């Protein structure tokens, strides 16, 4: 009930993102049900049905990835002071976020089931009754347990992924590892920065007489010197560079090597690509998956490198601001950007391999491509929105100091241009290399 109340009272923009999650879940659930319909109509082709089910893994992964990004930016489940006093600690908020994600995905799955039954002709009274009855094996009864199992994949996977990502991080040392558990003054857990001696407790009465921690012997209170605020005219010092760039490059090179080896292998199994694409060895799919993982791993490091290049060779205030922001947000923005590049390179390679004599892309192939592309782009936009909210204090400080709003917009445009100049050629090169094995060059 609490999850429903938080969902109902959220901002319209938050509701829109949850609605997009429900739409993505509906599309993925419809693809899974269409795979079930194909298996029912072609009982003598289990391998083809299994291959169609395997192709549904990519839209499902994109949907889960988008659901996790939306849950991370949900302000209703963000830890705030005072919530633990009413029983809403980090663990409870994580459970509420997972429940909200499960509700949105379940709504999409139910919509997919209704649309599937409508196309089969089981539900009447609306346009397109039974439009795909032959393809979806309407002459056979629908196995309800199998349909519900397929529809439960997206809600269960998405809620578990949200719970795993948003789980509370317990920084306390485990038993047998690290320093022993200690208790501070009056049983307070943890250890302070400086250890206290026995004389500290002997001076407790002086603190009560003085009315403060810095009380002197004559009873007066010594006011601590105010700590000067850091200069808000610049972003905070950037974090260290992400360490996934070497691994990403290694996995990317391994994927391209697997694709090149698959193009020369003559005894490999055939891979039937959907939508009239060329057929090739099954190991090409492994190479594409490794290439996509490599781009996702290398994305944060490339974004950090892009921010560092912006600040090179005597940067001014604009380049310094844009570069520092890119370096600070490398992990938050770089990984979704790498995934978008992986999807774009895969789509470009599939378009280059399209056979003109073959029939056009089917509706299910088009739906799957739209789901993967839309979810990855929406995830990138959600991550950008999260980054904007994270640097809201820095932006407000710059505006208070008199920085013009045009400077902030110019810095944002400079960041976007720098990322586009780095990732666009990289995407085209990787797409061309990925298309070489199946093109027979």
SEDOMI-573004 format. One record per residue (C-alpha): residue number from 0; chain; x, y, z. Coordinates in steps of 0.001 Angstrom, whole numbers, padded with zeros to 6 digits, m for minus. Layout:
N
+-----+-------+---------+---------+---------+
|  nr | kette |      c1 |      c2 |      c3 |
+-----+-------+---------+---------+---------+
| NUM |     A |       X |       Y |       Z |
...
+-----+-------+---------+---------+---------+
//
This chain:
441
+-----+-------+---------+---------+---------+
|  nr | kette |      c1 |      c2 |      c3 |
+-----+-------+---------+---------+---------+
|   0 |     A |  000000 |  000000 |  000000 |
|   1 |     A |  002826 |  002392 |  000769 |
|   2 |     A |  004339 |  001733 | m002668 |
|   3 |     A |  000981 |  002490 | m004283 |
|   4 |     A |  000631 |  005738 | m002325 |
|   5 |     A |  004131 |  006865 | m003276 |
|   6 |     A |  003447 |  005960 | m006901 |
|   7 |     A |  000170 |  007864 | m006967 |
|   8 |     A |  001613 |  011005 | m005354 |
|   9 |     A |  004713 |  011324 | m007541 |
|  10 |     A |  005573 |  014132 | m009941 |
|  11 |     A |  004135 |  013872 | m013487 |
|  12 |     A |  007640 |  013484 | m014929 |
|  13 |     A |  008264 |  010525 | m012626 |
|  14 |     A |  004926 |  009029 | m013618 |
|  15 |     A |  005874 |  009425 | m017278 |
|  16 |     A |  009105 |  007483 | m016761 |
|  17 |     A |  007228 |  004715 | m014980 |
|  18 |     A |  004718 |  004645 | m017825 |
|  19 |     A |  007577 |  004230 | m020280 |
|  20 |     A |  008810 |  001274 | m018218 |
|  21 |     A |  005333 | m000251 | m018444 |
|  22 |     A |  005286 |  000276 | m022229 |
|  23 |     A |  008701 | m001352 | m022619 |
|  24 |     A |  007560 | m004269 | m020455 |
|  25 |     A |  004429 | m004629 | m022586 |
|  26 |     A |  006466 | m004779 | m025786 |
|  27 |     A |  008864 | m007357 | m024381 |
|  28 |     A |  006025 | m009449 | m022972 |
|  29 |     A |  004269 | m009394 | m026340 |
|  30 |     A |  007431 | m010650 | m028054 |
|  31 |     A |  007679 | m013513 | m025557 |
|  32 |     A |  004040 | m014440 | m026094 |
|  33 |     A |  004504 | m014355 | m029866 |
|  34 |     A |  007370 | m016795 | m029417 |
|  35 |     A |  004980 | m019066 | m027506 |
|  36 |     A |  002421 | m018754 | m030299 |
|  37 |     A |  005011 | m019678 | m032897 |
|  38 |     A |  006058 | m022727 | m030873 |
|  39 |     A |  002426 | m023819 | m030605 |
|  40 |     A |  001872 | m023444 | m034339 |
|  41 |     A |  005140 | m025192 | m035306 |
|  42 |     A |  005562 | m028147 | m032938 |
|  43 |     A |  007931 | m029804 | m035410 |
|  44 |     A |  010471 | m026905 | m035275 |
|  45 |     A |  011659 | m026650 | m031674 |
|  46 |     A |  015056 | m025260 | m032719 |
|  47 |     A |  013471 | m022314 | m034549 |
|  48 |     A |  011215 | m021582 | m031571 |
|  49 |     A |  014190 | m021711 | m029190 |
|  50 |     A |  016112 | m019313 | m031443 |
|  51 |     A |  013213 | m016852 | m031416 |
|  52 |     A |  013100 | m017085 | m027642 |
|  53 |     A |  016844 | m016419 | m027491 |
|  54 |     A |  016434 | m013297 | m029610 |
|  55 |     A |  013959 | m011986 | m026999 |
|  56 |     A |  016784 | m011835 | m024441 |
|  57 |     A |  018117 | m008592 | m025929 |
|  58 |     A |  014835 | m006602 | m025619 |
|  59 |     A |  014336 | m008014 | m022124 |
|  60 |     A |  017837 | m006938 | m021053 |
|  61 |     A |  017241 | m003450 | m022466 |
|  62 |     A |  013910 | m003204 | m020617 |
|  63 |     A |  015459 | m004274 | m017298 |
|  64 |     A |  018328 | m001830 | m017809 |
|  65 |     A |  015862 |  000998 | m018370 |
|  66 |     A |  013784 | m000003 | m015335 |
|  67 |     A |  016874 |  000112 | m013110 |
|  68 |     A |  017786 |  003576 | m014437 |
|  69 |     A |  014264 |  004860 | m013701 |
|  70 |     A |  014360 |  003402 | m010181 |
|  71 |     A |  017683 |  005125 | m009480 |
|  72 |     A |  016202 |  008537 | m010342 |
|  73 |     A |  012947 |  008069 | m008432 |
|  74 |     A |  012796 |  010856 | m005816 |
|  75 |     A |  010094 |  009088 | m003797 |
|  76 |     A |  012453 |  006327 | m002716 |
|  77 |     A |  015539 |  008475 | m002159 |
|  78 |     A |  016893 |  008341 |  001427 |
|  79 |     A |  016181 |  011558 |  003320 |
|  80 |     A |  016797 |  012665 |  006922 |
|  81 |     A |  014084 |  011608 |  009327 |
|  82 |     A |  012678 |  008697 |  007338 |
|  83 |     A |  014480 |  006086 |  009442 |
|  84 |     A |  012594 |  007326 |  012501 |
|  85 |     A |  009292 |  006181 |  010953 |
|  86 |     A |  010645 |  002878 |  009732 |
|  87 |     A |  011695 |  003946 |  006221 |
|  88 |     A |  015369 |  003119 |  006283 |
|  89 |     A |  017507 |  002308 |  003252 |
|  90 |     A |  016376 | m001318 |  003219 |
|  91 |     A |  012693 | m000406 |  003321 |
|  92 |     A |  013131 |  002208 |  000592 |
|  93 |     A |  014917 | m000358 | m001557 |
|  94 |     A |  011997 | m002758 | m001112 |
|  95 |     A |  009521 | m000016 | m002031 |
|  96 |     A |  011493 |  000824 | m005163 |
|  97 |     A |  011609 | m002846 | m006192 |
|  98 |     A |  007867 | m003165 | m005566 |
|  99 |     A |  007126 | m000056 | m007619 |
| 100 |     A |  009200 | m001428 | m010493 |
| 101 |     A |  007416 | m004771 | m010250 |
| 102 |     A |  004030 | m003011 | m010370 |
| 103 |     A |  004949 | m001024 | m013496 |
| 104 |     A |  006329 | m004102 | m015276 |
| 105 |     A |  003337 | m006215 | m014249 |
| 106 |     A |  000986 | m003611 | m015689 |
| 107 |     A |  002875 | m003780 | m018983 |
| 108 |     A |  002782 | m007590 | m018975 |
| 109 |     A | m000983 | m007591 | m018455 |
| 110 |     A | m001424 | m005185 | m021359 |
| 111 |     A |  000706 | m007474 | m023504 |
| 112 |     A | m001482 | m010455 | m022570 |
| 113 |     A | m004679 | m008566 | m023458 |
| 114 |     A | m003278 | m007479 | m026819 |
| 115 |     A | m002034 | m011000 | m027534 |
| 116 |     A | m005433 | m012517 | m026771 |
| 117 |     A | m007050 | m009849 | m028919 |
| 118 |     A | m004877 | m010672 | m031931 |
| 119 |     A | m005556 | m014377 | m031424 |
| 120 |     A | m009290 | m013724 | m031548 |
| 121 |     A | m009943 | m014825 | m027965 |
| 122 |     A | m011156 | m011320 | m027084 |
| 123 |     A | m013636 | m009645 | m029419 |
| 124 |     A | m015380 | m006321 | m029698 |
| 125 |     A | m012344 | m004252 | m030756 |
| 126 |     A | m010655 | m003515 | m034091 |
| 127 |     A | m008239 | m006090 | m035536 |
| 128 |     A | m009994 | m009024 | m033878 |
| 129 |     A | m008024 | m012148 | m034756 |
| 130 |     A | m005700 | m010300 | m037155 |
| 131 |     A | m002856 | m012738 | m036369 |
| 132 |     A | m004921 | m015815 | m035568 |
| 133 |     A | m003047 | m018098 | m037972 |
| 134 |     A |  000397 | m017015 | m036807 |
| 135 |     A | m000493 | m017242 | m033107 |
| 136 |     A | m002127 | m020703 | m033398 |
| 137 |     A | m005599 | m019622 | m032383 |
| 138 |     A | m007002 | m023076 | m033140 |
| 139 |     A | m005111 | m024442 | m030124 |
| 140 |     A | m005896 | m023574 | m026507 |
| 141 |     A | m003423 | m021228 | m024883 |
| 142 |     A | m001338 | m022907 | m022138 |
| 143 |     A | m001943 | m020424 | m019344 |
| 144 |     A |  000935 | m021559 | m017050 |
| 145 |     A |  003458 | m021143 | m019876 |
| 146 |     A |  002070 | m017719 | m020792 |
| 147 |     A |  002152 | m016492 | m017187 |
| 148 |     A |  005681 | m017823 | m016752 |
| 149 |     A |  006896 | m015867 | m019772 |
| 150 |     A |  005056 | m012742 | m018634 |
| 151 |     A |  006605 | m012979 | m015163 |
| 152 |     A |  010156 | m012903 | m016525 |
| 153 |     A |  010338 | m009130 | m016956 |
| 154 |     A |  008741 | m008092 | m013603 |
| 155 |     A |  010749 | m010604 | m011583 |
| 156 |     A |  014045 | m009836 | m013314 |
| 157 |     A |  013540 | m006068 | m013138 |
| 158 |     A |  012576 | m006056 | m009451 |
| 159 |     A |  015530 | m008279 | m008537 |
| 160 |     A |  017893 | m006042 | m010513 |
| 161 |     A |  016556 | m002930 | m008763 |
| 162 |     A |  016914 | m004593 | m005355 |
| 163 |     A |  020490 | m005592 | m006193 |
| 164 |     A |  021510 | m002138 | m007441 |
| 165 |     A |  019790 | m000150 | m004673 |
| 166 |     A |  020645 | m002486 | m001802 |
| 167 |     A |  022034 | m000717 |  001288 |
| 168 |     A |  025815 | m000701 |  001387 |
| 169 |     A |  026985 | m001844 |  004815 |
| 170 |     A |  030485 | m000508 |  005279 |
| 171 |     A |  031003 | m002196 |  008622 |
| 172 |     A |  033826 | m004743 |  008701 |
| 173 |     A |  032779 | m008367 |  008637 |
| 174 |     A |  033864 | m010842 |  011280 |
| 175 |     A |  037410 | m011977 |  010821 |
| 176 |     A |  038274 | m009262 |  008306 |
| 177 |     A |  039520 | m005802 |  009010 |
| 178 |     A |  039614 | m004100 |  012394 |
| 179 |     A |  037473 | m005321 |  015238 |
| 180 |     A |  034089 | m003744 |  015867 |
| 181 |     A |  034347 | m000856 |  018277 |
| 182 |     A |  031856 |  001185 |  020246 |
| 183 |     A |  032325 |  004831 |  020950 |
| 184 |     A |  030997 |  007073 |  023677 |
| 185 |     A |  027829 |  005723 |  025369 |
| 186 |     A |  027682 |  002692 |  023118 |
| 187 |     A |  027575 |  004609 |  019858 |
| 188 |     A |  028674 |  002346 |  017018 |
| 189 |     A |  031836 |  003121 |  015116 |
| 190 |     A |  035166 |  004722 |  015785 |
| 191 |     A |  035804 |  008438 |  015658 |
| 192 |     A |  038604 |  009984 |  013710 |
| 193 |     A |  040790 |  010626 |  016789 |
| 194 |     A |  041000 |  008247 |  019724 |
| 195 |     A |  039957 |  009554 |  023111 |
| 196 |     A |  041996 |  009102 |  026262 |
| 197 |     A |  040768 |  008484 |  029774 |
| 198 |     A |  041132 |  012158 |  030579 |
| 199 |     A |  038516 |  012995 |  028013 |
| 200 |     A |  035809 |  011461 |  030166 |
| 201 |     A |  037210 |  013228 |  033223 |
| 202 |     A |  036502 |  016528 |  031568 |
| 203 |     A |  032852 |  015672 |  030958 |
| 204 |     A |  031690 |  017823 |  033866 |
| 205 |     A |  033496 |  020828 |  032481 |
| 206 |     A |  031610 |  020338 |  029252 |
| 207 |     A |  028306 |  020295 |  031084 |
| 208 |     A |  029192 |  023490 |  032924 |
| 209 |     A |  030246 |  025230 |  029767 |
| 210 |     A |  027276 |  024082 |  027756 |
| 211 |     A |  029297 |  022948 |  024742 |
| 212 |     A |  032088 |  020723 |  023488 |
| 213 |     A |  034637 |  023566 |  023495 |
| 214 |     A |  033940 |  024848 |  027027 |
| 215 |     A |  036821 |  026492 |  028883 |
| 216 |     A |  037632 |  026239 |  032573 |
| 217 |     A |  035889 |  029530 |  033484 |
| 218 |     A |  032548 |  028268 |  032166 |
| 219 |     A |  032488 |  030225 |  028936 |
| 220 |     A |  032025 |  028547 |  025599 |
| 221 |     A |  034728 |  028753 |  023012 |
| 222 |     A |  033176 |  029135 |  019587 |
| 223 |     A |  034930 |  027149 |  016896 |
| 224 |     A |  036330 |  029027 |  013993 |
| 225 |     A |  034108 |  028768 |  010949 |
| 226 |     A |  035463 |  026554 |  008235 |
| 227 |     A |  035782 |  028496 |  005002 |
| 228 |     A |  033508 |  027176 |  002278 |
| 229 |     A |  035181 |  025824 | m000811 |
| 230 |     A |  035167 |  027959 | m003878 |
| 231 |     A |  031779 |  027250 | m005509 |
| 232 |     A |  032814 |  028875 | m008777 |
| 233 |     A |  034219 |  025574 | m010017 |
| 234 |     A |  032976 |  021996 | m009843 |
| 235 |     A |  034474 |  019718 | m007250 |
| 236 |     A |  037740 |  018028 | m007978 |
| 237 |     A |  037005 |  015096 | m010277 |
| 238 |     A |  037250 |  011567 | m009095 |
| 239 |     A |  039945 |  009214 | m010257 |
| 240 |     A |  039663 |  007777 | m013723 |
| 241 |     A |  037407 |  004711 | m014085 |
| 242 |     A |  039400 |  001511 | m014227 |
| 243 |     A |  037273 | m000288 | m016796 |
| 244 |     A |  038881 |  001163 | m019911 |
| 245 |     A |  041626 | m001487 | m020318 |
| 246 |     A |  039129 | m004269 | m019691 |
| 247 |     A |  036679 | m002743 | m022135 |
| 248 |     A |  039312 | m002481 | m024847 |
| 249 |     A |  040384 | m006074 | m024209 |
| 250 |     A |  036829 | m007440 | m024397 |
| 251 |     A |  036129 | m005333 | m027489 |
| 252 |     A |  039229 | m006665 | m029224 |
| 253 |     A |  038258 | m010210 | m028217 |
| 254 |     A |  034813 | m009757 | m029737 |
| 255 |     A |  036215 | m008486 | m033020 |
| 256 |     A |  038721 | m011366 | m033049 |
| 257 |     A |  035940 | m013912 | m032519 |
| 258 |     A |  033990 | m012410 | m035411 |
| 259 |     A |  037030 | m012484 | m037668 |
| 260 |     A |  037722 | m016117 | m036762 |
| 261 |     A |  034062 | m017033 | m037325 |
| 262 |     A |  034165 | m015635 | m040864 |
| 263 |     A |  036951 | m018105 | m041745 |
| 264 |     A |  035483 | m021139 | m039988 |
| 265 |     A |  033810 | m023484 | m042471 |
| 266 |     A |  032430 | m026058 | m040087 |
| 267 |     A |  030567 | m023740 | m037736 |
| 268 |     A |  026812 | m023985 | m037269 |
| 269 |     A |  024584 | m021673 | m039231 |
| 270 |     A |  022939 | m018673 | m037593 |
| 271 |     A |  019553 | m017582 | m038953 |
| 272 |     A |  019332 | m013849 | m038447 |
| 273 |     A |  015852 | m012294 | m038438 |
| 274 |     A |  014458 | m009852 | m040930 |
| 275 |     A |  016093 | m011073 | m044112 |
| 276 |     A |  019697 | m010680 | m042954 |
| 277 |     A |  022561 | m012766 | m044152 |
| 278 |     A |  023207 | m016078 | m042421 |
| 279 |     A |  026533 | m016871 | m040865 |
| 280 |     A |  028319 | m018908 | m038194 |
| 281 |     A |  026743 | m019018 | m034748 |
| 282 |     A |  029958 | m017729 | m033155 |
| 283 |     A |  029317 | m014348 | m034797 |
| 284 |     A |  026631 | m013765 | m032182 |
| 285 |     A |  029202 | m014383 | m029446 |
| 286 |     A |  031473 | m011816 | m031062 |
| 287 |     A |  028688 | m009249 | m031197 |
| 288 |     A |  027877 | m009813 | m027515 |
| 289 |     A |  031525 | m009403 | m026529 |
| 290 |     A |  031756 | m006235 | m028629 |
| 291 |     A |  028712 | m004759 | m026901 |
| 292 |     A |  030077 | m005634 | m023444 |
| 293 |     A |  033434 | m004099 | m024351 |
| 294 |     A |  031820 | m000823 | m025405 |
| 295 |     A |  029772 | m000708 | m022198 |
| 296 |     A |  032890 | m001290 | m020078 |
| 297 |     A |  034977 |  001238 | m021980 |
| 298 |     A |  032307 |  003962 | m021975 |
| 299 |     A |  033150 |  005513 | m018560 |
| 300 |     A |  036880 |  005555 | m019289 |
| 301 |     A |  036366 |  007137 | m022708 |
| 302 |     A |  034084 |  009777 | m021208 |
| 303 |     A |  036699 |  010582 | m018551 |
| 304 |     A |  039348 |  010792 | m021264 |
| 305 |     A |  037144 |  013144 | m023263 |
| 306 |     A |  036808 |  015450 | m020262 |
| 307 |     A |  040545 |  015414 | m019720 |
| 308 |     A |  041189 |  016311 | m023360 |
| 309 |     A |  038811 |  019262 | m023063 |
| 310 |     A |  041017 |  020727 | m020312 |
| 311 |     A |  044306 |  020281 | m022124 |
| 312 |     A |  046441 |  023029 | m023737 |
| 313 |     A |  045591 |  026064 | m021614 |
| 314 |     A |  041848 |  025740 | m021037 |
| 315 |     A |  039632 |  028716 | m020339 |
| 316 |     A |  036730 |  028850 | m017905 |
| 317 |     A |  034303 |  027277 | m020367 |
| 318 |     A |  036494 |  024322 | m021298 |
| 319 |     A |  037537 |  023820 | m017690 |
| 320 |     A |  033924 |  023709 | m016541 |
| 321 |     A |  032872 |  021319 | m019316 |
| 322 |     A |  035849 |  019031 | m018785 |
| 323 |     A |  035479 |  018865 | m015012 |
| 324 |     A |  031800 |  017954 | m015320 |
| 325 |     A |  032579 |  015196 | m017819 |
| 326 |     A |  035271 |  013755 | m015572 |
| 327 |     A |  032990 |  013864 | m012537 |
| 328 |     A |  030065 |  012212 | m014365 |
| 329 |     A |  032123 |  009712 | m016346 |
| 330 |     A |  030677 |  006656 | m014599 |
| 331 |     A |  027097 |  007889 | m014549 |
| 332 |     A |  027007 |  008955 | m018211 |
| 333 |     A |  029695 |  006801 | m019798 |
| 334 |     A |  028146 |  003385 | m019303 |
| 335 |     A |  024723 |  004211 | m020857 |
| 336 |     A |  026556 |  006030 | m023639 |
| 337 |     A |  028651 |  002935 | m024310 |
| 338 |     A |  025511 |  000804 | m024446 |
| 339 |     A |  023928 |  003225 | m026931 |
| 340 |     A |  027045 |  003011 | m029089 |
| 341 |     A |  026891 | m000786 | m028947 |
| 342 |     A |  023259 | m000776 | m030053 |
| 343 |     A |  023957 |  001781 | m032785 |
| 344 |     A |  026904 | m000192 | m034127 |
| 345 |     A |  024842 | m003386 | m034126 |
| 346 |     A |  021971 | m001689 | m035934 |
| 347 |     A |  024319 | m000185 | m038496 |
| 348 |     A |  025913 | m003582 | m039109 |
| 349 |     A |  022523 | m005264 | m039524 |
| 350 |     A |  021419 | m002586 | m041976 |
| 351 |     A |  024608 | m003026 | m043988 |
| 352 |     A |  024023 | m006778 | m044117 |
| 353 |     A |  020407 | m006495 | m045233 |
| 354 |     A |  019667 | m008446 | m048380 |
| 355 |     A |  017695 | m006353 | m050872 |
| 356 |     A |  016119 | m009452 | m052439 |
| 357 |     A |  014789 | m010666 | m049088 |
| 358 |     A |  011457 | m009492 | m047662 |
| 359 |     A |  011328 | m006368 | m045558 |
| 360 |     A |  011770 | m006412 | m041812 |
| 361 |     A |  008858 | m008134 | m040163 |
| 362 |     A |  006699 | m006509 | m037480 |
| 363 |     A |  008280 | m008497 | m034647 |
| 364 |     A |  011815 | m007645 | m035793 |
| 365 |     A |  010828 | m003980 | m036038 |
| 366 |     A |  009247 | m004084 | m032583 |
| 367 |     A |  012351 | m005678 | m031087 |
| 368 |     A |  014632 | m003096 | m032690 |
| 369 |     A |  012450 | m000240 | m031499 |
| 370 |     A |  012403 | m001655 | m027973 |
| 371 |     A |  016176 | m002030 | m027756 |
| 372 |     A |  016873 |  001373 | m029309 |
| 373 |     A |  014201 |  003199 | m027335 |
| 374 |     A |  015178 |  001673 | m023982 |
| 375 |     A |  018879 |  002400 | m024404 |
| 376 |     A |  018304 |  005992 | m025531 |
| 377 |     A |  015787 |  006541 | m022718 |
| 378 |     A |  018308 |  005135 | m020235 |
| 379 |     A |  020931 |  007589 | m021469 |
| 380 |     A |  018495 |  010501 | m021134 |
| 381 |     A |  017517 |  009338 | m017642 |
| 382 |     A |  021181 |  009174 | m016634 |
| 383 |     A |  021704 |  012691 | m018003 |
| 384 |     A |  018747 |  013895 | m015944 |
| 385 |     A |  020198 |  012229 | m012857 |
| 386 |     A |  023523 |  013943 | m013488 |
| 387 |     A |  021778 |  017298 | m013845 |
| 388 |     A |  020087 |  016863 | m010486 |
| 389 |     A |  023378 |  015784 | m008902 |
| 390 |     A |  025139 |  019009 | m009887 |
| 391 |     A |  022183 |  021277 | m009040 |
| 392 |     A |  024057 |  022805 | m006077 |
| 393 |     A |  027069 |  023659 | m008237 |
| 394 |     A |  024835 |  025213 | m010892 |
| 395 |     A |  023009 |  027300 | m008278 |
| 396 |     A |  026336 |  028463 | m006821 |
| 397 |     A |  027566 |  029535 | m010245 |
| 398 |     A |  024390 |  031494 | m010874 |
| 399 |     A |  024672 |  033203 | m007475 |
| 400 |     A |  028214 |  034256 | m008317 |
| 401 |     A |  026986 |  035941 | m011478 |
| 402 |     A |  027835 |  033350 | m014108 |
| 403 |     A |  025621 |  033915 | m017150 |
| 404 |     A |  023146 |  031217 | m018055 |
| 405 |     A |  024507 |  031229 | m021594 |
| 406 |     A |  027836 |  030011 | m020234 |
| 407 |     A |  026193 |  026992 | m018640 |
| 408 |     A |  024335 |  026211 | m021864 |
| 409 |     A |  027550 |  026602 | m023835 |
| 410 |     A |  029323 |  024210 | m021481 |
| 411 |     A |  026545 |  021652 | m021942 |
| 412 |     A |  026768 |  022023 | m025722 |
| 413 |     A |  030547 |  021676 | m025563 |
| 414 |     A |  030244 |  018462 | m023548 |
| 415 |     A |  027733 |  017028 | m026001 |
| 416 |     A |  029893 |  017993 | m028973 |
| 417 |     A |  033002 |  016464 | m027449 |
| 418 |     A |  031232 |  013187 | m026704 |
| 419 |     A |  029746 |  013100 | m030186 |
| 420 |     A |  033139 |  013747 | m031774 |
| 421 |     A |  034647 |  010820 | m029883 |
| 422 |     A |  031903 |  008213 | m029876 |
| 423 |     A |  030409 |  008701 | m033363 |
| 424 |     A |  033550 |  007715 | m035329 |
| 425 |     A |  034197 |  004901 | m032862 |
| 426 |     A |  030680 |  003541 | m033413 |
| 427 |     A |  031032 |  003659 | m037203 |
| 428 |     A |  034413 |  001917 | m037149 |
| 429 |     A |  033202 | m000869 | m034848 |
| 430 |     A |  030028 | m001302 | m036914 |
| 431 |     A |  032081 | m001667 | m040089 |
| 432 |     A |  034390 | m004196 | m038442 |
| 433 |     A |  031426 | m006126 | m037047 |
| 434 |     A |  029814 | m006354 | m040494 |
| 435 |     A |  032936 | m007702 | m042212 |
| 436 |     A |  032553 | m011384 | m041227 |
| 437 |     A |  029023 | m011800 | m042544 |
| 438 |     A |  029632 | m009594 | m045556 |
| 439 |     A |  032209 | m012091 | m046820 |
| 440 |     A |  034898 | m009463 | m047395 |
+-----+-------+---------+---------+---------+
//
